[in-house]
Amino acid sequence: EKLRLWEAPNAYDFGQIINALNVSKDKAACADLLTTTEPKTLPALLSNKLEGEVLLIFIQSLKHYVAGKDPGLAYRHLFYLSKAERFKVVLALLSKNEKEEVQRLFDLLSESQSDEYSLEDLASLKKVYEL
């Protein structure tokens, strides 16, 4: 059954949606959520709830459903995800395979054209993601 999404007005509701997406592993629904969520609101909506599983489903959703259609949006989400509380901790705990998944998203973005980021911007953000 497809999860129904709505725009999360606050961190609590956003967290509930993320928990449901995490359980269902519904990357398409997660992509819908990310498409309807303003990237700069991510740090506040995530609050201190960023976990490895959440980062990974975001990365997979961006890679499979968002980056091909709107690489600029995918870039902005990556940029603001890196501003979330616990980002450095979660990043440090990613496995080698999980880091490779993040690398593949960056590779996809570097092959895409967007007015919203340059290859230098992407290279700079890759350093933040320790790639």
CYANA upper distance limits for C-alpha pairs under 8 A (distance plus 0.5 A):
  2 LYS  CA     29 ALA  CA      8.08
  3 LEU  CA     21 LEU  CA      8.32
  3 LEU  CA     29 ALA  CA      7.09
  4 ARG  CA     29 ALA  CA      8.44
  5 LEU  CA     17 ILE  CA      8.09
  5 LEU  CA     29 ALA  CA      8.01
  5 LEU  CA     32 ASP  CA      8.22
  5 LEU  CA     33 LEU  CA      7.14
  6 TRP  CA     33 LEU  CA      8.21
  7 GLU  CA     33 LEU  CA      8.07
  7 GLU  CA     36 THR  CA      7.31
  7 GLU  CA     37 THR  CA      7.43
  8 ALA  CA     13 ASP  CA      5.95
  8 ALA  CA     14 PHE  CA      5.51
  8 ALA  CA     17 ILE  CA      8.48
  9 PRO  CA     13 ASP  CA      7.24
  9 PRO  CA     14 PHE  CA      7.90
 10 ASN  CA     14 PHE  CA      6.68
 10 ASN  CA     45 LEU  CA      6.57
 11 ALA  CA     15 GLY  CA      6.44
 11 ALA  CA     44 ALA  CA      7.19
 11 ALA  CA     45 LEU  CA      4.64
 11 ALA  CA     46 LEU  CA      6.48
 11 ALA  CA     47 SER  CA      6.76
 12 TYR  CA     16 GLN  CA      6.83
 12 TYR  CA     45 LEU  CA      8.24
 13 ASP  CA     17 ILE  CA      6.83
 14 PHE  CA     18 ILE  CA      6.66
 14 PHE  CA     45 LEU  CA      6.62
 14 PHE  CA     46 LEU  CA      7.66
 15 GLY  CA     19 ASN  CA      6.56
 15 GLY  CA     45 LEU  CA      8.07
 15 GLY  CA     46 LEU  CA      7.26
 15 GLY  CA     49 LYS  CA      7.86
 16 GLN  CA     20 ALA  CA      6.81
 17 ILE  CA     21 LEU  CA      6.70
 18 ILE  CA     22 ASN  CA      6.47
 18 ILE  CA     30 CYS  CA      8.35
 18 ILE  CA     54 VAL  CA      7.72
 19 ASN  CA     23 VAL  CA      6.78
 20 ALA  CA     24 SER  CA      6.75
 21 LEU  CA     25 LYS  CA      6.04
 21 LEU  CA     26 ASP  CA      6.14
 21 LEU  CA     27 LYS  CA      8.10
 21 LEU  CA     29 ALA  CA      7.76
 21 LEU  CA     30 CYS  CA      6.93
 22 ASN  CA     26 ASP  CA      7.85
 22 ASN  CA     53 GLU  CA      7.66
 22 ASN  CA     54 VAL  CA      7.30
 22 ASN  CA     57 ILE  CA      7.70
 25 LYS  CA     57 ILE  CA      7.80
 26 ASP  CA     30 CYS  CA      6.77
 27 LYS  CA     31 ALA  CA      6.54
 27 LYS  CA     57 ILE  CA      7.01
 27 LYS  CA     58 PHE  CA      8.35
 27 LYS  CA     60 GLN  CA      7.37
 27 LYS  CA     61 SER  CA      5.40
 28 ALA  CA     32 ASP  CA      6.80
 28 ALA  CA     61 SER  CA      6.97
 28 ALA  CA     65 TYR  CA      7.19
 29 ALA  CA     33 LEU  CA      6.75
 30 CYS  CA     34 LEU  CA      6.69
 30 CYS  CA     57 ILE  CA      7.93
 30 CYS  CA     58 PHE  CA      7.43
 30 CYS  CA     61 SER  CA      6.64
 31 ALA  CA     35 THR  CA      6.49
 31 ALA  CA     58 PHE  CA      8.04
 31 ALA  CA     61 SER  CA      5.53
 31 ALA  CA     62 LEU  CA      6.80
 31 ALA  CA     65 TYR  CA      6.58
 31 ALA  CA     66 VAL  CA      7.01
 32 ASP  CA     36 THR  CA      6.78
 33 LEU  CA     37 THR  CA      6.58
 34 LEU  CA     38 GLU  CA      8.16
 34 LEU  CA     39 PRO  CA      8.17
 34 LEU  CA     58 PHE  CA      8.42
 34 LEU  CA     77 HIS  CA      8.34
 35 THR  CA     66 VAL  CA      8.06
 35 THR  CA     73 LEU  CA      8.23
 37 THR  CA     41 THR  CA      7.81
 37 THR  CA     42 LEU  CA      8.10
 38 GLU  CA     42 LEU  CA      7.70
 39 PRO  CA     73 LEU  CA      8.15
 39 PRO  CA     76 ARG  CA      6.41
 39 PRO  CA     77 HIS  CA      5.43
 39 PRO  CA     80 TYR  CA      6.56
 39 PRO  CA     81 LEU  CA      8.50
 40 LYS  CA     76 ARG  CA      8.24
 40 LYS  CA     77 HIS  CA      8.15
 40 LYS  CA     80 TYR  CA      6.24
 41 THR  CA     45 LEU  CA      6.56
 41 THR  CA     80 TYR  CA      8.43
 42 LEU  CA     46 LEU  CA      6.30
 42 LEU  CA     77 HIS  CA      8.19
 42 LEU  CA     80 TYR  CA      6.85
 42 LEU  CA     81 LEU  CA      6.95
 42 LEU  CA     84 ALA  CA      7.67
 43 PRO  CA     47 SER  CA      6.48
 43 PRO  CA     80 TYR  CA      7.05
 43 PRO  CA     81 LEU  CA      6.94
 43 PRO  CA     83 LYS  CA      6.58
 43 PRO  CA     84 ALA  CA      4.72
 43 PRO  CA     85 GLU  CA      7.35
 44 ALA  CA     84 ALA  CA      7.97
 46 LEU  CA     50 LEU  CA      6.52
 46 LEU  CA     84 ALA  CA      7.41
 46 LEU  CA     85 GLU  CA      8.36
 47 SER  CA     84 ALA  CA      7.64
 47 SER  CA     85 GLU  CA      7.01
 48 ASN  CA     84 ALA  CA      8.05
 48 ASN  CA     85 GLU  CA      5.76
 48 ASN  CA     86 ARG  CA      6.93
 49 LYS  CA     85 GLU  CA      8.27
 49 LYS  CA     86 ARG  CA      8.27
 50 LEU  CA     54 VAL  CA      6.81
 50 LEU  CA     55 LEU  CA      7.39
 50 LEU  CA     84 ALA  CA      7.78
 50 LEU  CA     85 GLU  CA      7.47
 50 LEU  CA     86 ARG  CA      6.64
 50 LEU  CA     87 PHE  CA      7.35
 50 LEU  CA     90 VAL  CA      7.82
 51 GLU  CA     55 LEU  CA      6.75
 51 GLU  CA     86 ARG  CA      8.27
 51 GLU  CA     90 VAL  CA      6.47
 52 GLY  CA     56 LEU  CA      6.57
 52 GLY  CA     90 VAL  CA      5.84
 52 GLY  CA     91 LEU  CA      7.94
 52 GLY  CA     93 LEU  CA      7.80
 52 GLY  CA     94 LEU  CA      7.19
 53 GLU  CA     57 ILE  CA      6.71
 54 VAL  CA     58 PHE  CA      6.67
 55 LEU  CA     59 ILE  CA      6.65
 55 LEU  CA     90 VAL  CA      8.41
 56 LEU  CA     60 GLN  CA      6.56
 56 LEU  CA     98 GLU  CA      7.72
 57 ILE  CA     61 SER  CA      6.41
 58 PHE  CA     62 LEU  CA      6.52
 59 ILE  CA     63 LYS  CA      6.53
 59 ILE  CA    101 GLU  CA      8.02
 59 ILE  CA    102 VAL  CA      6.85
 59 ILE  CA    105 LEU  CA      7.60
 60 GLN  CA     64 HIS  CA      6.51
 60 GLN  CA    101 GLU  CA      8.02
 60 GLN  CA    105 LEU  CA      8.50
 61 SER  CA     65 TYR  CA      6.10
 61 SER  CA     66 VAL  CA      7.34
 62 LEU  CA     66 VAL  CA      5.15
 62 LEU  CA     67 ALA  CA      6.11
 62 LEU  CA     74 ALA  CA      6.33
 62 LEU  CA    105 LEU  CA      8.08
 63 LYS  CA     67 ALA  CA      5.96
 63 LYS  CA     68 GLY  CA      8.07
 63 LYS  CA     74 ALA  CA      8.48
 63 LYS  CA    104 ARG  CA      8.34
 63 LYS  CA    105 LEU  CA      5.77
 63 LYS  CA    108 LEU  CA      8.04
 64 HIS  CA     68 GLY  CA      8.06
 65 TYR  CA     69 LYS  CA      7.85
 66 VAL  CA     70 ASP  CA      6.19
 66 VAL  CA     71 PRO  CA      7.32
 66 VAL  CA     73 LEU  CA      7.92
 66 VAL  CA     74 ALA  CA      6.62
 67 ALA  CA     71 PRO  CA      4.76
 67 ALA  CA     72 GLY  CA      8.14
 67 ALA  CA     73 LEU  CA      7.92
 67 ALA  CA     74 ALA  CA      5.84
 67 ALA  CA    105 LEU  CA      8.30
 67 ALA  CA    108 LEU  CA      7.76
 67 ALA  CA    109 LEU  CA      7.16
 68 GLY  CA    108 LEU  CA      8.47
 68 GLY  CA    112 SER  CA      8.21
 70 ASP  CA     74 ALA  CA      7.06
 71 PRO  CA     75 TYR  CA      6.59
 71 PRO  CA    109 LEU  CA      6.58
 71 PRO  CA    112 SER  CA      7.15
 71 PRO  CA    113 GLN  CA      7.88
 71 PRO  CA    114 SER  CA      6.86
 72 GLY  CA     76 ARG  CA      6.69
 72 GLY  CA    114 SER  CA      6.20
 72 GLY  CA    115 ASP  CA      7.78
 72 GLY  CA    116 GLU  CA      5.72
 72 GLY  CA    117 TYR  CA      7.29
 73 LEU  CA     77 HIS  CA      6.72
 74 ALA  CA     78 LEU  CA      6.79
 75 TYR  CA     79 PHE  CA      6.60
 75 TYR  CA    109 LEU  CA      7.96
 75 TYR  CA    116 GLU  CA      8.47
 75 TYR  CA    117 TYR  CA      7.93
 75 TYR  CA    122 LEU  CA      8.42
 76 ARG  CA     80 TYR  CA      6.67
 77 HIS  CA     81 LEU  CA      6.36
 78 LEU  CA     82 SER  CA      6.84
 79 PHE  CA     83 LYS  CA      7.59
 79 PHE  CA    125 LEU  CA      7.33
 80 TYR  CA     84 ALA  CA      7.35
 81 LEU  CA     87 PHE  CA      7.79
 82 SER  CA     87 PHE  CA      6.35
 82 SER  CA     88 LYS  CA      8.40
 82 SER  CA    128 VAL  CA      7.75
 82 SER  CA    129 TYR  CA      7.99
 83 LYS  CA     87 PHE  CA      7.44
 86 ARG  CA     90 VAL  CA      6.58
 87 PHE  CA     91 LEU  CA      6.48
 88 LYS  CA     92 ALA  CA      6.62
 89 VAL  CA     93 LEU  CA      7.00
 90 VAL  CA     94 LEU  CA      7.06
 91 LEU  CA    129 TYR  CA      7.63
 94 LEU  CA     98 GLU  CA      6.22
 94 LEU  CA     99 LYS  CA      6.69
 95 SER  CA     99 LYS  CA      6.72
 96 LYS  CA    100 GLU  CA      6.75
 97 ASN  CA    101 GLU  CA      6.88
 98 GLU  CA    102 VAL  CA      7.04
 99 LYS  CA    103 GLN  CA      6.69
 99 LYS  CA    131 LEU  CA      8.20
100 GLU  CA    104 ARG  CA      6.69
101 GLU  CA    105 LEU  CA      7.09
102 VAL  CA    106 PHE  CA      7.00
103 GLN  CA    107 ASP  CA      6.64
103 GLN  CA    131 LEU  CA      7.28
104 ARG  CA    108 LEU  CA      6.65
105 LEU  CA    109 LEU  CA      6.77
106 PHE  CA    110 SER  CA      6.62
106 PHE  CA    122 LEU  CA      8.00
106 PHE  CA    126 LYS  CA      7.79
107 ASP  CA    111 GLU  CA      6.90
108 LEU  CA    112 SER  CA      6.97
109 LEU  CA    113 GLN  CA      8.19
109 LEU  CA    122 LEU  CA      8.47
110 SER  CA    119 LEU  CA      7.01
110 SER  CA    122 LEU  CA      7.67
114 SER  CA    118 SER  CA      8.08
117 TYR  CA    121 ASP  CA      6.23
117 TYR  CA    122 LEU  CA      7.32
118 SER  CA    122 LEU  CA      6.85
119 LEU  CA    123 ALA  CA      6.57
120 GLU  CA    124 SER  CA      6.60
121 ASP  CA    125 LEU  CA      6.71
122 LEU  CA    126 LYS  CA      6.59
123 ALA  CA    127 LYS  CA      7.03
124 SER  CA    128 VAL  CA      7.27
125 LEU  CA    129 TYR  CA      6.95
126 LYS  CA    130 GLU  CA      6.67
126 LYS  CA    131 LEU  CA      5.87
127 LYS  CA    131 LEU  CA      6.20
